[in-house]
Amino acid sequence: MYLHRLTVQAFGPFARTEDVDFDALTSAGLFLLRGDTGAGKTSILDAVCFALYGTVPGIRPTHRLRSDHAPHDTRTRVILEFTAAGRRLRITRTPKQTYPSARAKSGTATAEATVQLHERAVTADDSAAWDPVCARHEDASREIEAALGLNKEQFCQVVLLPQGDFAKFLRADAKDRAQLLRRLFDTGRFQELQNWLTTRSKTTKQDLDDVAAEVQHLSERIDQEAGTALQETGTASDRPARPDAEHPADAGPWAQDLLARAHTAHTAALSDERGSDEDHQKAKQNHQRAVDLSNHQRQHREALAKRAALDDKAADHPRLRELLEKGQRAEPLRPLLDGLERSAAAFEKAQTAEKTTRTHLPADHTHAEIPQLQLALEHHHAERGRLQGLLPDEERHTQLGAQMRDLVEKEEQAQAEHDEAAQWLEAWPALHTEHTGRLEAMAKAADRIPQLERDIQSLDIQLTAARTRDSLAARLATAEETETRREADALHAKKDWLDLRERRLDGMAGELAAELTNGQACSVCGSIAHPAPAQMRPDQPTREDEGKARTVYEQAEAAHGKASRARSDLAEQHAQALGTAGATPPDELELHLRTARTTLQTAADQAGQLPAAQDELARLQKECDTRTQQSQKTKDLLTECQTRHKSLEQQQHTIALALDTARGSATTLGDRITDLTRAAEHLAAAVNAAQTTATAADRHRDARTTADHAAKDAGFPTREEAAAAMHPATLLDQWREELQQWDKDNAVVTDTLKTPDLLEASAQPPADPQAAEDALAQAETRMKNTAAASRQASDRVSALTTLVDSLETRLTALAPLQARHALADRLAGIASASIAANTLSMELEAYVLAARLEEIADAANIRLQAMTSDRYLLVHSDEKEAGRRGRLKAGLGLRILDTWTGTERETSTLSGGETFTASLALALGLADVVTQEANGRPLGTLFIDEGFGSLDEQNLQDVMDVLDQLRAGNRAVGIVSHVAELSRRIPSQLSVMKHRNGSTLRPLAAADL
């Protein structure tokens, strides 16, 4: 990968747009990024990493990439042009950031992170053009990693040797070193393989245990299915013993022996079942014959008993037949006799009802005939009609009373409203004066608000200036002391430099004489003979001593100038603050400011009430007008109510005279009408009852005559004898059915006693069906037992056959599973270093990482020998760290070999410069191995960040020689450092300069140094 150009805008410490031309900067192969601490040297490497991967090295968050110095309308952007895998690419990235927006309610909007990847292509006319490749983060990440062959972790380790991380890998323990190597070389697949082998071992073990458990379970089921009786058949020496759980393969012969015994037992059970079936059939036939004989003998005895019972009942049959004959002749008279009884009851009921209704009539109508009652009823109807015609007058009388009461209420309400309005109008002048005064006070408070705000603003500015004045006064005193101290230091350094120069000039003859050589001309007199050269003084200063003293003086003078400028700036700022704030203390100004803000708040509160007060005064003025109108309106209403009340009172009196005459003794006209209506109803009821009684008497006479004639026709002398001969229909039916049933039973008993089977059975001895039943039950029980035993034997054979087949299947699969588990368990034990076969006591991933670490150490030693004059070598150690526990076991240790002494020691014993040298060699070796791992693609650009300040002159020269070697193969090496010696050694430089408003970049050539 070769970098061509980097453009950053509002990124990190860079407030505006800065460009880096890597083609020009890397033309010499070695270049330097220099600048003061915090200027932003590392930010250039961050920009490269952000452009490629969208993040920065380390743990710095991407949402803090925007420069705090950049204008709000300038967007953060990074553009990088580079060549990788034969493709020239340009990537543009912007992080997530906020920007001013007039559309957003808060005034700012958020822009999401973006990426654009272009590839340079040559057109038909040999001109260059940038073709778009992708604009999605996922696609860009795939393209970048495919082109570079490195992920972000690998890139930061092999291209951007990061600040502060040189010695971390060198001094890391095995666990931390393994984590870094695991990320760089993606050895997680070996750990996954180890985990898979462990899981495979557990799986095969589980499969083996499952089959063994199934064999044991099947053996238990076979043992349970066979039962104790089957296992005890035969001699003990012939029976195989049941196998235990440790020898599942022995279960086969044992199960086959039990199955053979089950077949033998089943054959014997079938023979017993056939014999019991024959015995049961014989017992069943004997039982049936005994039951039939017993039934016939019982039927004959029952027939004899019925014959005797029928003879007993036949003695009362003549009387029943006579009662039945008379009842049948009297039955047709039943409706006539029933009708006669109903007519008699109706006639009696009508007489009672008539007597009851006449008790409600006046005394002169109690014994009146029907025509007299009808005449009195007509008179009551006529009187009630006349009174109903007067009902509207009574209703009008009631309405007039209600209207008069309403007029009284209206008059009282009007009088109250008139009094209320008069009282409010009486208090109105004083109320108007009060509200007018409040409005004037609020208006004055509103007029004071602008002046109070200006006073507060002025006091606020004055208070800020006073605080700045006091702060600057303390800083100014400190700056004046610093300036005085720097001035004294500069004067002292100047005096030391001039004294040293004077001493050198005094001994210049000795210095010149020391440069004389026989045969060469003297630079002073030109003579080639030097008979008496001057001798140098013991304390004679050299040119280098004078140069160092002058450098010290120049540095002290520069520090004095810087302190003087700082003091002058503070004095100017203090004067400006003093001019603004005056000599008033901040506490006093703060008190005035709080008082002014309180006054402003009070005035604002009063002014805020002004609109409400104005609305209230307008409302009161409107209410005054309303009250005035109300007073006049209620006065007119009082006059109208009084006049109307007199008129209605006269009308009510006239109607009352007519109604009093019509009501008589009743309270109201309605009560009088109700009395007449009730009397008319009583008269109507009496007329109806008298007519009903007359009708009932006629019907009763007709029914009695008809019944007498019908009784004589039926053969009864009188109506009373016919009634006595009548019986209930159910009783007649019962007698009829009883006689008919006796005839039927008599015929059946006679036929039964003549049956041949019953006659034959009665001549034999009594039957014993119970004995035959007991014999049948015993035969049936034996048959069921033998059938159950046969079924049990058959089921046992079937179950054992199925179980033995399943057992044989499991036993067939047992041997391959044992072999498979033995292989998987051994491989898992070797991979996890848990068995003695792993002689290195290293897990699989640790073994791979150890091999990578050996490669890294070998690659690092090539440069470490050159940088340490063949003194030090990195040695890979496979010993486990003391006290270390965990799955790595051993194999990731690093030690340093001192070839001068031939001893190995810990890397922590190296000095600061030695640690940097070893760490740099290790980092470069790591970069070579990672590059080779990542498809071996060449790295055209390499950055080394800091650490050179810990080297002495010789070590620095050795390191620089190694870095010069890195330029082989057209590779450029960039060093990030502020060490002054590197500025003199490396001519191609990029200076990062920090300012108050953000850092800037400036390329430097040899002529600028």
VEXLUMKE-847737 format. One record per residue (C-alpha): x, y, z. Coordinates in steps of 0.001 Angstrom, whole numbers, plus 524288, in hexadecimal, padded with zeros to 5 digits. Last residue first. Layout:
<atoms>
XYZ...
</atoms>
This chain:
<atoms>
83EE485C0E81F728370E8627A81464840E885EE7809C0840218507680D5B8317D8507480ADB8262085368813FC81797850AD811EA80E8E8596681A118023A854C1820F17F91885D058295C7F38785BCF837207E7BC862F983CA87E34F870AC840BB7ED378729884BB57F7DE86CDD843597FEA685FC3841EC8089E85D088376380A3484F868315C816A484F558291C817FA8453A81E4A826078416381BDE82F5F83C958116083D3F83FA78161283E5B835288209784ACC835CC828F28499E843AD82E1A83B3B84264831D383E3983500837988479B83B538413783CDE844AE845B5833E6839CA84AAF825B183DED84800821CA830E2842168194782A0083819822128227D82EC981D4B81F49821248237881424819A1821DD812FC80AD78236B805FA803C982931805407F5FD82E657F75F7F83E8389F7FBD9801C1834158070F80A208344A7FE00815F5843307FE00815318433E80C6D8188E83B3C808F28249B845DC7FF638288F8504B809D6826E6847D78134E82EA5847218098D839C5855E88080B839F6857BA816E0839C084E0281884844DC8552380E1084C8F861FC8156E84AB685C45822B884E4F854E681DFE85A4B846E9819728591083B5B81D1D86213836CB828438594C8341481ED184E268272A819FA853F481D338209384B00813FB81B208404B819C4812CC8357C81249813818288C8140280A3681CF3810C680C8180EA18129080387802E380DC97F752809BF80F727EBF480057804B57E18B7FF99808D27D47A805AC7FAFE7CEBD805827F7F47D43C813248007F7CA4E81A3180CD97D011813FA808677DD7F8185C805BE7D8528260E813537D23F8267081A137DEB1821B4812337E77082AF08156D7DEAE8367F823D57DFAA83302822947EE6D8325681BA77EEAF83F8C825E77E5A28458D831067EE158405782A307FA2E84590827D07F3AE852C5835FA7EF5D853CA83AD97FD1085091830EE803938597A834237FA61864C8842AE7FC8E862B28408680B3E86374838A280A1E87007841937FFF28762283ED77F175874DB83BA77E97B8813182D0D7E85787D80830FF7DFBB872018344F7D4EB87B9C841B27CEE487B02849EC7C57A872FF858837C4A587502863E37C38186B5E86AB77CF7B8710086D3E7D6EF8647D862A87CF5885D6D858387D50B8668484C227CCBF8639083EFA7D34C8662F8330C7CB6486A0B825A37C9818640081B277BFED868D280FA77BB14860CD8115F7AC28861C180A2A7A7BE86DFB7FCD37A33A873A07F48B7AC6C86B2E7E8077A723871C37E9DF7ADEE87EAD7F2A87AF6F88A677FEF37B7A188B3C805CC7B77D89862813327B6F4892188121A7B83F88375811D97AB9C87BDC81E4C7A87E8749081DF37A8B6865B9827E67B3C4864BE82AD07BB5F85849837E87C245858B0839D87D05185443848397D3198515F851107DDB4856CE85F5F7E149854AB861447E0CE846008641A7EF6D84519857207F2B484BA984F987F81F83FC9855437EE1B836548529C7E2BC83F6F844D17E7C9841F68422E7E8C0833498442F7DA458301683F6B7D6CD83DCB831C77DC0483AC782F6B7D27782F8B833A27C6E78380682B5A7CBD18437C81F707CD7883AA3821177BFC4834EC822637BA2B842B5816377C1C2846B480EAD7BBEA83B55812BF7AE3F83FBC80EB07B19B84DA4801917B67B8488C7FF607A96A841B3803007A1D284E147FA927AAE2856717EF237A83384D3B7F0FC7997E84EC57F3337997C85D6B800E7797E6862858062378E0686C68811B178B8E8635A810DF77CAB86540802AB77C32860FE8016676D4E86274800FB76F92871367F2D577402870A87EBFC78113872FD7F32D78932868F77E64078DD3862D87E9BA78940855147EFE877C8285A227E43B77973862C77DAB477C89857C77E2317738D84E767E230768798588D7D3B576A1C85BAB7D00A76A2C84D367D79275D8D84A727D273756338566C7C4BB75B3E853B57C4B8755F4845B87C9D57489984A197BF767475A854A87B4E874BE084B2E7B916741C58411D7B812736EE84BA47AA9F73ACD850E27A2E373B3F844187A13D72C3C8435979DD272BD3851E379308735D984F9378D1D72DBC8447678E2C7212C84C8978719727CF857BB77C4872C8984EB177A7C71EA48499F77AA571981857B67704D7237485B8E7675F720028503E768A87113E85284767207132D8613F75A7D71AA385F30754EE7108F855CA758DC704F285E65753A370BB786A92746F470EDF8639E7455E7007E85FDD748686FBE786DB573EE2705B58734F7348A701C0869727365B6F34786D15736036F64387B9F729C06FE58879B4723796F34C871FD727786E96887C88721B66F2008871B7155E6F4BD87F6A712F16E61E87CF6715796E2C688B3E70BA46ED1B88F76701A06E84788596702ED6DA2988A6A701326DE93898846F5986E6FB894FE6EF386DBDD88D626F0916D2A1899256EA7D6DCE68A1EA6DF506DEE3898406DC796D02D897A86DBE46CFC58A6896D2F26DBB38A6886C9D86D5C189C196C55F6CA808A52C6B87A6C4D289F226AD2B6BEFB8A7556AA1F6B0998A43E6A2316ADD4897B56931F6ACFA895FE6916C6BBB6895E469B336BC9388A9E692F76B377881FF6865A6BB1B8847E68D936C7D1881FD693446C2AF87530685C56BD4A870E467E3E6CA6A872A9670066C7DA8783B672216D01288478676086DB6A87BBD669876DAF987390660B26DBDE87FC9668FA6E6A88856A667F06EE8C878C3658F36ED15877A0656B46F142885D265FE66FCBC884286581D701B98786964AE57009A87F4E650407070088B79655C2712288830C6483D714F887D25641DC715AB88A8D64C6971ECA88FC364C16727278838A63D5F72995884DD63E6472C7A89352649B87360A89123642A073C98885E26369D73EBC88E9A63F7974435899366464A74D4088F92639247522388A77634F17562B89810628437501189C8F619F77534B8996760F8474AE489F7F60CF4755458AA1B60A6F75FEE89FD6600997573C898D55F9D6754DD8A5DD5F907763D98A86C5F2DB766C889B1E5E7DD75D8789E485E215750A3899C35EE6E74CD58921A5ECA574570885485F4CF74E6687C6D5E895755678772D5E46C758AF8851D5F1B375EE5887DB5F129766FB87AF85E3E276D1487E475E88B771A688BD05F51B77772886515EE2377FD287C255E4DF785EB886445F0087896D88F8B5F80D78FD2884975ECBA798B9880185EA1B79D9888DF05F8927A0F2890165F9687A8B1883465EE067B187886CE5F3AC7B48789470600FB7B7E588E855FAEA7C21D885485F3C67C8FD8904E6003A7C99289891608427CF4588D435FE167DA5988B275FE977DE018999260DAB7DDEB8995E60E387E6AE88D40604CD7F0C28931460C677F0BB8A003619617F2B8898E9613DA7FE358912C60ECC8049589DB261C04802E38A462622FB808BA89880619CD8146C8987D61CC0816E78A6F562B8E8166B8A42662A3A81FEA898B162223829808A0D562C59829728ABAC6376382B438A1D363063836DE89B8762F7483D7F8A8EF63DD583AB78ABB26414C840B189E766399484CF78A1C5641AB84E5C8ADE963F8784D408BC8C63243846F28BB7E626A984C328C370620958532E8B7CD62AB7853E28ACE5621AD85ADB8A31961E50866858ABF962C93868D98AFD2630AB868488A1996283B873CA89D4F62D4987CFB8A81D63B92879288A59863AD187D148973D6378A88B5D89A8F6425888C6D8A4F064CE98873889BB4649F88918A8915B64B6589CC189B55658BC897AF8A03C65DEF896908926165BD48A53588FE4662478A98389CB766E8D8A12289A27670A78A6DB88C69671B18B4CE891BA67BAF8B12789C61684188A952892F3685028B46B888DF6896C8BE8C892EC694308B5908983F6991C8B28088A6569B268C0F8887636A3F98C25B893656AB478B5E888FF26AED68BB53882726B38B8C873887CC6BCD38C222891B56C1B58B7F2887E26C5878C26587DF86CDE18C918888386D3DC8BC2588C8C6D7AD8B8BA87E856DE668C5C387C816E5F08C3E3889196E95A8B5E08850F6EF968BB10878A06F7CE8C4738809D6FB9A8B945889C86FFB58B09D87E3E707C88BB888786470E8D8BD5988596711318AE898866D716AC8AE0D8788971FFF8B90C87BB9724338B2058883A7268D8A56D880AB72EA58AC8B87682736BE8B36E88133739D18A74E8898C7464F8A43F881FA74AE98B2238845974A308AFDA89302751B58A2F7891FC75BA08A945888DE75D9C8B4748928075FE58AACE89D9D769218A29889544770B88AEAE891237721E8B31C89F49777078A57D8A316780848A593897897859E8B30589BA37879D8AE8B8A9A478EB48A21C8A516797868AA5689C4179A8E8B4438A6FE79E6E8A8F38B0157A6F08A2E78A5367AD7F8B0158A3307B0908B0F38B1C07B5F68A3238B1E87BDE48A5B68A5867C53E8B1228ABE27C3DF8BE838A52E7D0E38C39989FD87CC7D8C5A5891DA7C5E68BA6988AAA7C7F08BE3987C777D4CC8C57087D977D9F78BB5A887167D67C8B04687D8C7DD9F8B73B872857E9648B9DA87B3C7E9C18ABBC87F9C7E97A8A709871697F4E08B00186E037FC8D8ABAC879EF7F9D789D59876C57FEDA89F12868E680B048A63E86DCD80DDC89BA7877DA80CA9890FE86D7381575898C48645281F9489A7286F0381EEC88BE1872758210B888358642582C4D891BD863118328788C5C86F6A830CF87E5D86A7A8373F8825585DA88426B888A9865578441387C3F86D518444787403860EB84E0287D3985A8A856A387CEE866B98565186DFF867758599386D53858F7864DE876D885B1C869FC86E548661C868EB8623F85D5F8701F868F88525687ACD86DB585B7387CC686007860B487CDB85AA4852BE887438645384EBB88F7385FC885A1B891C1865BE8677189FDD8651186D0589F418600E87AF98AC8E8590687A728B2418640C872288B685860A4864A08C531861918619E8CACE86B15857F98D30F865A084CDB8E1AD867A684DC98E8F98631C8416D8DD7B862818381F8E2FF8624682A948D9AA862EA81F138D82E87190820C08CBBF8784881C058CB158818D827898BD0987F6B82C298B7B787341824FD8C4AF86C74827088C96B8656281B098CA348568881AD68D6E884EDA81BE98D56084B9D82A1B8C72684CBA82E408C1298582B835A38B310856A983B038B77A856A4849418BED28632E846A48B21A869E7842D38ABC7865FF84FBC8B80586A0C857638B8338772C850CC8A970878C1853318ABC087812861F58A760885F8864D989D06884ED85A408977A878B6860CF8975487F8986E0F8903D88B18868078865B8822586193883EA87AFD86E89881FC888038757C878F388C9E86A9D870D287FF486B6D870228803B87A4786C2B88EAE87A28861D688BE986FEC85CA588086877F785BF88894C88426855378942187C9F84B9188A66876DB848B88845A88433846CC891D788A1C83D638956887F3D8362E8886B880EC8348E88B3188F8782FBC8990288D218266A8942F882A2821648895388B9281F128932F8969E817ED89C0E88D2A80FF2890708882F80C0C88CC68961D807C689AA2898E68006A89AF288C107F99188E1A88F557F4CF893C189C237F0558A05F8959A7EA4E898B488A6C7E110891D4893CC7DD6689EAE89A737DADD8A58888D667D378899BE887E17CA7A89A28893D17C8C38A8C2892177C6548A74A8836D7BBB589D4D885EE7B5988A660890397B62E8B226886F87AFC98AA7C87C027A5098A5F3885407A35C8B3B588ACD7A1A68B93F87D14797E48AECA87969790778B0F98861E78FDD8BFBF883D978B1B8BDC7875EF780758B49D87AE577C5D8BE9B8852E77B668C95087AC5772EE8C09987223769FB8BCCE87DCA766F38CA778830D75BA88CD4787985754DB8C09F87DC1755758C50888C1274F428D2318887B7441B8CB3B8817A741C48C29D88D6A7408B8CE7A89679736DC8D55388D2672E818C91F88C3C72DCF8C80289B27728E68D60089C5071E098D3D589255719AC8C79E8998F717B48CF078A67C710A58DAC68A05B706D58D1ED8996A703D48CA798A5FE701308D7448AD5D6F7B98DC0D8A2C46F0A88CEB28A1B06EC2B8CCC98AFDE6DE7A8D3328ADE36DCEE8CC498A0F46DEC58BF098A7FA6D4178C25D8B23B6CA4D8C6EA8A7D36CC908BA9D89FC66CA348B1DF8ABB26BD9B8B9308AF856B8038B7EB8A1BD6BBB78A9848A1206B4B68A7148AE236A8578AE9B8A9D36A80D8A72489CF06A90989A3B8A44C69DB289E058AD826950D8A2558A223698578962A89A74694B188DB58A62C6879F894E68A7FF684A2893CA89981687608852B89A0967DE0883E58A5846734A88B1C89DD1675958824D8921C674318763789AC06674787B3E8A0676621987E76892D2665B7870C788E4A65DFD86AAA89996651AD872898964B6534D86F0A887F2653AB860A888BD6646E88626B89384640A78695E887DC6453885E7C87EC663EB885443887EB6310D85A6B8870F62C78851B087B9463043845DC8839D625F184A0F88D9061B0B849818838761F2983C1C87E9A61F60836BB88C986116183B2D88EDC60C7E8343C882716133D8276B885DA60D8C82790893975FFAA8291388E526018281D8A884DA60578814918901A5F9658184A8980C5F0B18142088CB05F7D0806F488B395F5EA803F9899B35E755806B4898E55E5E17FDA988D145EDA97F278894205E55C7F2578A0575E8887F9C08ACA55EBBD7F26B8B9585F84B7F9D58BD0A5F514806098B4FF5EF1380E9E8BFB55F9E580A748C91B604DB80F788C02A60C0B805068B887618D67FE548BCAE6118A7F30B8C3A460A6F7F0478B6D0617117EAF58B0C06188E7E0708BB4260A827DB858BA2360BF87DA5C8AB7E618BB7D2A88ACFC6128A7C9148B685606C27C6CC8ADAC60FCC7C4A38A1F2617CE7BA8B8A98060BC27B2C68AD4F607137B26A89F3A6147B7AE6C89A6C6155B7A35E8A4636081279E348A07E60BBD79F1C8921461869797998949B6117E78CC189C0E6077278B22891346125D78AC7887016191C77FAD88E6A60C5A7781B88EC760A65779EC8803A618897765C87CEA61826769F98859A60B76764788801A612C675C37875C361A3B75539880E460DD975051887F460C4F7441A87F4B61B1B740998805461ABD7426088EFA60F1D739438901D6163D72E5C8885D623417300688FD061C7772F2089CF06160872239898AA6230071C558936562A0071FC689FD461FD8718C18A828620DD70C5289FCF6305770C828A0186323E70BA68AECB634826FC7B8AFAD63DA26FBFB8A370649167021F8AAE664C1D6F5D18B2E764C1C6ECE48A6E9655C76F5CE8A02365F116F4F58ABB665EC96E5FD8ABC4662036E53289D4266CD06EF2A89EE8673786E6728A916672DC6DAAC8A022678EB6E278894EB684206E71789DD66879A6D91F8A18B688156D4ED89353690876E08B88F8169A4B6DD5289A7F69BA26CF34895F469E0F6D3C0887F16A82C6DDCD88C4F6AFAC6D3F0894A16B0596CA3A8894C6B59E6D4E887FFE6BFF16D974889F36C4F46CBA288C356C6336C93887D7D6CD916D61487B746D7416D329886716DAA46C5E8880BE6DD746CC51873516E6436D6DC879486EDF46CD018813F6F0FC6C552874C06F54A6D1AB86D476FE236D6028788B7054D6C90F87903708826CA1986A5E70DA66D83886BC3716416D4548777371D476CA1386F297202E6D3D0863F7725C56DE3F86D5B72F056D497873F6735256D12A866BB736EF6DFA78631873DC86E2608701D747CD6D79E86DA274B656DD668605F74CD56EB3486640756166E65B870E975F286E08E866A075F2D6ED5385EA37624F6F55286AF476DE56EC6B86E27773776EF0F860B1771EB6FDE186299778CB6FD3486FDB7846D6F63E869B87851F7007585EBE7854E70B80868E3790CB705A7870607984C70300863EB796EC7116585FA5798F97189786CAD7A7727158586D0E7AA7D7218A864757A5BF72AC686F467B14472750878167B2A873286881EA7A3E2733BE883CB7A2CB725CE8893579F6E7196D881837943D7104B88613799B6702CA888D37982B6F80F87E9778ED46ECF3882E97931E6DEDC8806979AF16DDA288D2978F3D6E2338951A786B86D72A88FFD77A5B6D9A38882676FD76E3B088AD0773846EE5D894A7774546F93988A6E7666E6F669885BF760CC6F6FD8938A767ED703A18971A7629570BAE88BD87667E70BA287D85761007195587B307689E71F45886927756E7191088267772E471D098745976F7D72ADD878F977BD772B7E8813E783F772677875E677D827309B86CEA7810E73B668769C78EFF736848778779011735EF868BF789B274373867B0793357489D871D279E72742F186A1A798EC7492F85DB47975A7564E8649D7A4B47554786AF27AAE07530385DAD7A36175E65857A77A6EA766F08636A7B51B76335862227B470765E18539C7AE6677320856837B800776558616E7C36F772F1858A87BD4C77ABE84D7F7BB6778645856A97C9A2785A985A787CD7C7840A84C337C4A078F788485D7CA58797DF853377D7F5794D284E257D38C797CD840377CD4E7A498844ED7DA0F7A7C084BC67E0F57A50583EFB7D7197AD77837B67D9917B874841617E71E7B98083BCE7E3C37C616834A37F20D7C9D8833147F12D7D7BC838457E5F47D5C5841E57EBA27C944847AE7F9267CF50848477F3D47DA988505F7EBFF7D1C7859887F7757C86685AFD800A27D36485F077F6BE7D79C869667F5DC7C9BF86EE98046B7C6B086DDC808737D2EE8752A80B7B7DF6A86DF9819177E55586EE081C867E4FD8606380E747E70685BE280CF97F3358642E81A987F86086109817347FE47853E1808E8801A38571E80AF380F9985C49808B28160384F158040D80C59844CC80C198057583A5B802E780A1782FB8805A8800CC82471807757F36E82AF07FF757F447837817F5577FE558335F7F3237F713826977F1BA7EA0A82D827E7257EF2D836A47E0327F63482B747DFDA7EA40822AC7EA927E7A3819157EAFD7E24480B287EC2E7F0558067D7E3457EF487FA857D9DB7E530800297D95B7EC5780D367D64B7F920806427CBE77F3447FD4F7C51A7EC0A8087A7C4FA7F8398110E7BFB880075805C87B49A7F6DD803757B0BE7F703811EC7B17C805D9812CD7A9698082C8069E7AD658117A7FBAA7B3E4808607F1E27BD52808257E6527BBD4815777DFEC7C4EC817D47D43B7CF56822477D58F7D4A3826BC7C87C7E243827847C2997E4E282BAA7B48B7EAB78225F7AA7E7E06C826417A0277D954819277A1DA7D83481B2F7B06E7E1BC816E67BAED7DB8C812D77C7C37DD33817587D5C37D481810697DF547CA88817367E8117C56C814037F5C17BB6781CBE7FC687B83B81C1480AF37AE19822D78137A7AB8A8248C8222279E2982A048259579B758388D82598794BD83DF7831AC78D1084AB5831A378E8B857518392E785BB8630E83BD377DCA85BCE8462B7718185C7083DED778AA85790831D8775C985E87824FD78024869238267E78AB485EF98282B798288606982E397A063853DE82DFA7A1B8847A38364C7AAED83C648339F7ABB482DD2830537B8D282BDA829CE7BC1082F7E81BB07C3DE8267B812D67C9C5827CE8053C7D17681CA47FF257DA0881DB37F3177DF948116A7ECD47EAD580E1E7E3E07EA487FF857E1527F60E7F6647DFA97F3317EF2B7EC4C7F3987FC0E7F3D77F5F180A237EF9F7F1B68158C7F7FC7E9C5822207F7D17E3B78263C804C27D8E98302E8072F7D455833B2815047C88E83C7B817E27C2F6844378234B7B8EA84E2C81E6D7BB3F85CCC81F477AF0E864B6822BB7B1F5864C2831477BFA586A0082F5B7CA808608D8339C7D1D786274840767CB158571D847A17CFAB84E1D83CB97C6C38429C839E57CC418353D83D6E7C5018347784A697B99F82C318452F7C391821FC840BD7C71381E2E84E977D56F81C2E852787D7B680E43857087E3FB80AEE84F637E5D080DC58410B7DB88815E5839F57CEF1811628338A7C8E4811E0825DB7D231807908209A7DA3580DE2815B37D77E81C50817CE7D78381AB4826947E4CD813CA826567EAE581E8481DF67E49682936826597E976822C5832DB7F72C8228782D257F6138313982AC07F075832C28387A7FD1882CE683DE48045B8393E83A117F9A68421383F6B8000E84D89846887FE8E84702853DA80D3B846778564D8140D84F8084CEA8167884BA283EED81D3A841F983610818D3837C782C3382592832E4826378287782CAF8191F8306782133813F982F5081BF480603834F28284D7FFDC828BB82A527F75F82006827BA8031781BB5835E38055C819CA838E77F6F7810F482D2A7F47B80B1382EB1802298054283BE47FEB27FE3A83F6E80B617F3128494780A727EC6B8516B8151E7DEA28570B814C67DA0D85EAC820BD7DA0485CF682F777E4578524F8303C7E54084D8683E6D7DC80841BC83BC57D663842DE82E3F7D02A84F6C8293B7D4E684BA681B8C7DF3F84169818D17E53B83E7580B817EF0483351809CE7F681830AF7FD507FE718259F7F7577FF6381A4E801178053C80D887FC22800008000080000
</atoms>
